[in-house]
Structure formats: C-alpha cells, structure tokens
Amino acid sequence: MQVSGGRGFIFQSRFAVLSLDFGTDDRLMGENVDLTLDTREVGGRTIVAVGGEIDVYTAPKLRDRITELVAEGVYDLVIDMEAVEFLDSTGLGVLVGGLKKVRAHDGSLQLICNQDRLLKIFRITGLAKVFVIHESAEAALA
C-alpha cells in the first residue's frame, strides 16, 4: 500500500512501514548549494578542506581539484571533511576515484572526518575499511 503524505510517501506492507520525506531541494527552489574547497600545504602534506555538500551537482568540482593536484605531482592528499554537510554516492565515487589516482603513483588519500552521520556512510558502504579516516588534522599529520 502506498499513501501520499504531501511532500513524501509512506510505504506499508505486512512486514514494515517505510516513510520517505522528500522535503524541499534548495536547488529546485532557486538557491545554490555550493561546495567550498581550500587547499593548503602543512608539513609537506596537501590538505583540501571541503565545505558544504558533496553531491551530484558539486562533486565534479572536488574531482577536478583532485585531478589538478595529481597532475601537479601531489600524490599524498588529506581531504578535510569537517565542514561537509552532506555526502551522496557521487561524492563517495569521487573520493574513491581520487584514491585510485594517487595510488597509481604510490600515494595516499586520507580523510579527516569526525561527524557521526558521515562516518556511518563510510561504515555502511564498507569504505571505512578502504580509507584511512582521522578525527582531526593533528591526527592526520602525525
């Protein structure tokens, strides 16, 4: 059974009830949700601080920045995700793609992430076993 509930739907069967709230997408309302990237070098390591949402609309910006850095010969990257508000599968794909690029040059791509909701995504997808994830910049640079 499917019941429309305004902005979302409630799906019900004899086994479970699943409620999906679609909310409003700010991009559809004319508001631009952006991604900020700030690249700096600390102790011989390159840190890319990411802020905002990493999704289908903004992930190409992060992918392009990682590609530029690898083309410049930067093979040890730290992606600081402390200011990331949202991460979808496209963003995960960009991170995995970046990891493959640096590994092709015997490099590394490590993450700084201390937000439970993002860490849960990495655990559920199994990527917590693929990436080295640090709780802080200090830990990543140690």
C-alpha positions in Angstrom: 0.0 0.0 0.0 1.3 3.5 -0.9 -0.1 6.6 0.8 0.8 10.1 -0.3 1.7 12.3 2.5 2.2 15.7 0.9 6.0 16.0 0.5 6.7 12.3 0.7 5.2 8.8 0.7 4.6 6.1 3.3 5.0 2.6 2.0 3.4 -0.1 4.1 3.4 -3.8 3.9 2.6 -6.5 6.4 6.3 -6.6 7.2 7.4 -3.0 7.6 6.4 0.7 7.3 8.8 2.9 5.5 8.3 6.7 5.5 10.2 8.8 2.9 10.2 12.6 3.4 11.4 14.3 0.3 11.4 17.7 1.8 12.4 20.5 -0.5 15.6 20.6 -2.6 17.1 24.1 -2.2 18.5 23.8 -5.8 14.9 23.4 -7.1 13.9 26.5 -5.1 16.5 28.6 -6.9 19.0 28.6 -4.0 22.5 27.5 -4.9 24.1 24.9 -2.6 27.8 25.3 -3.1 30.9 23.4 -2.3 33.9 25.3 -1.0 37.5 24.0 -1.4 40.5 25.4 0.3 43.9 23.8 -0.5 46.9 24.3 1.8 50.2 22.6 2.5 51.1 21.7 6.0 54.3 19.8 6.9 54.8 18.6 3.3 51.2 17.3 3.1 48.5 18.8 1.0 45.2 19.3 2.7 42.0 20.0 0.8 39.4 21.4 3.2 35.9 20.8 1.9 32.8 22.6 3.0 29.1 22.3 2.0 27.5 19.4 0.2 29.3 16.8 -1.9 26.6 15.6 -4.3 25.8 15.0 -7.9 25.8 18.8 -8.5 29.1 19.7 -6.7 31.2 16.5 -6.8 32.8 17.4 -10.2 34.4 20.5 -8.5 36.1 18.2 -6.0 37.0 15.7 -8.7 38.6 18.4 -10.8 40.6 19.7 -7.9 42.0 16.3 -7.0 42.8 15.7 -10.7 44.6 19.1 -10.9 46.7 18.3 -7.8 47.7 14.8 -9.1 48.7 16.4 -12.4 50.9 18.8 -10.4 52.6 15.9 -8.8 50.8 15.9 -5.5 50.3 12.3 -4.5 49.7 12.5 -0.7 46.4 14.1 -0.1 44.4 14.7 3.0 40.7 15.6 2.4 39.3 17.5 5.4 35.6 16.8 5.6 34.9 18.5 8.9 32.7 21.2 7.2 30.9 18.8 4.9 27.1 19.0 5.5 26.0 16.2 3.1 27.7 13.4 1.1 26.0 11.2 -1.5 27.1 8.3 -3.7 28.5 10.6 -6.3 30.8 12.2 -3.7 31.8 8.8 -2.5 32.7 7.9 -6.1 34.9 11.0 -6.4 36.8 10.1 -3.2 37.3 6.5 -4.4 38.4 7.8 -7.8 40.8 10.2 -6.2 42.2 7.3 -4.1 42.8 5.3 -7.2 44.6 8.3 -8.9 47.1 8.8 -6.1 47.6 5.1 -5.5 48.7 4.8 -9.2 51.6 7.0 -8.1 52.2 5.1 -4.9 50.5 7.9 -3.0 47.7 8.1 -0.4 44.4 9.9 0.1 43.4 10.1 3.7 40.3 11.7 5.2 39.6 13.9 8.2 36.0 13.2 9.4 34.5 13.4 12.8 30.8 13.6 12.0 28.9 10.5 13.0 26.4 10.8 10.2 29.2 10.8 7.6 31.2 8.1 9.3 28.1 6.0 9.2 28.0 6.3 5.4 31.6 5.1 5.2 30.9 2.2 7.6 27.7 1.1 5.8 29.4 1.2 2.3 32.5 -0.6 3.6 34.6 2.4 2.7 35.7 2.8 6.3 38.0 -0.2 5.5 39.3 1.4 2.3 40.1 4.9 3.6 42.3 5.9 6.5 40.0 8.2 8.4 41.3 10.6 11.1 39.3 12.5 13.7 41.4 15.7 13.3 44.0 17.4 11.2 46.5 16.9 14.0 46.0 13.1 13.9 46.2 13.1 10.1 49.5 15.0 10.1 51.1 13.0 13.0 
